[in-house]
Amino acid sequence: MLLPVYFVVTLLICMGLYTVLTRSNMIKIVVGISIIESSIILLLGVMAYVPEGTAPVLDQSYEVVVDPLPHALALTAIVINASTTAIMLALVIKLYEHYQTLNIHEITELRG
C-alpha cells in the first residue's frame, strides 16, 4: 500500500543526487540538495503513517495511535532545510561576487 510512496521518495533522492553530481551551476546544486532534504522530510511523514491510527490525546483510550516523534523530527528537518538552503545561497552569492561566475569548474581552475 505504501510502496508507491517509498518509490517516489527514492526517485526524489535519486533525482537530487543526480542533480548534485552532474551539474556545474552552483544554484542547481543547491536546488538538488534541497530536493534531497525535502524527500527525507517526506520519508519521515510516510514512516509516521499508521492505518486507522488516531492522534495520541490524553484521557482517551485508543487501540491504534500514531507516533508523534516522526512529525516532530519532520518539523525540525524543515527548519534545518530552510537554514542550510539560506546559508548555501549566501555562500553562492559571495562566490559569485568574488569570481563573477557560478560554474564550479571555472572556479576550481582559477585557484592556481
C-alpha positions in Angstrom: 0.0 0.0 0.0 2.8 2.4 0.8 5.1 1.0 -1.8 4.4 3.8 -4.4 5.2 6.4 -1.8 8.6 4.8 -1.0 9.2 4.6 -4.7 8.5 8.4 -5.0 10.8 9.1 -2.1 13.6 7.0 -3.7 13.0 8.7 -7.0 13.3 12.1 -5.5 16.5 11.2 -3.7 18.0 9.9 -6.9 16.9 13.0 -8.8 18.5 15.3 -6.2 21.7 13.2 -6.1 21.9 13.2 -9.9 21.5 16.9 -10.0 24.2 17.4 -7.4 26.7 15.1 -9.2 26.2 16.2 -12.8 25.5 19.9 -12.8 28.2 22.6 -12.6 26.0 25.5 -11.8 26.0 26.2 -8.1 22.4 27.3 -7.9 21.3 23.9 -9.5 23.4 22.1 -6.9 21.7 24.0 -4.1 18.3 23.0 -5.6 19.4 19.4 -5.8 20.5 19.3 -2.1 17.1 20.9 -1.2 15.3 18.2 -3.2 17.2 15.5 -1.2 16.3 17.2 2.1 12.7 17.6 1.1 12.4 13.9 0.2 13.8 12.9 3.6 11.0 15.0 5.2 8.5 13.2 3.0 10.0 9.9 4.2 9.6 10.9 7.8 5.9 11.7 7.1 5.4 8.3 5.4 7.1 6.4 8.2 4.7 8.0 10.7 1.6 6.8 8.9 -0.4 4.2 10.7 -3.6 2.8 9.1 -6.7 3.5 11.2 -4.4 5.4 13.6 -5.6 8.4 15.7 -3.8 11.2 17.5 -2.4 10.3 20.9 -4.7 12.5 23.0 -4.6 12.3 26.8 -7.6 10.9 28.7 -8.6 8.8 25.6 -8.2 5.1 25.2 -7.4 4.2 21.6 -6.2 0.9 20.3 -4.1 2.3 17.5 -2.3 5.6 17.8 0.1 7.5 15.6 3.6 8.1 16.9 4.2 11.9 17.1 8.0 11.6 17.1 8.5 11.4 13.3 6.3 14.5 12.9 8.4 16.4 15.4 11.5 15.3 13.5 10.0 16.4 10.2 9.3 19.9 11.7 12.9 20.1 12.9 14.1 18.9 9.5 12.0 21.7 7.7 13.7 24.3 9.8 17.2 22.8 9.2 16.4 22.6 5.4 15.4 26.3 5.3 18.6 27.3 7.2 21.0 25.2 5.2 19.5 26.4 1.9 19.8 30.1 3.1 23.4 29.5 4.1 24.2 27.8 0.8 22.7 30.6 -1.2 24.6 33.2 0.8 27.8 31.3 0.0 26.9 31.2 -3.7 26.3 34.9 -3.7 29.7 35.6 -2.1 31.4 33.2 -4.6 29.7 35.0 -7.5 30.7 38.4 -6.2 34.3 37.2 -5.9 34.7 35.1 -9.1 31.9 36.5 -11.3 30.8 33.0 -12.3 28.5 30.3 -11.0 30.3 27.5 -12.7 32.2 25.2 -10.3 34.7 24.1 -13.0 35.8 27.7 -13.7 36.2 28.5 -10.0 38.4 25.4 -9.4 40.6 26.4 -12.4 41.0 29.9 -11.1 42.5 28.6 -7.8 46.0 28.3 -9.2 
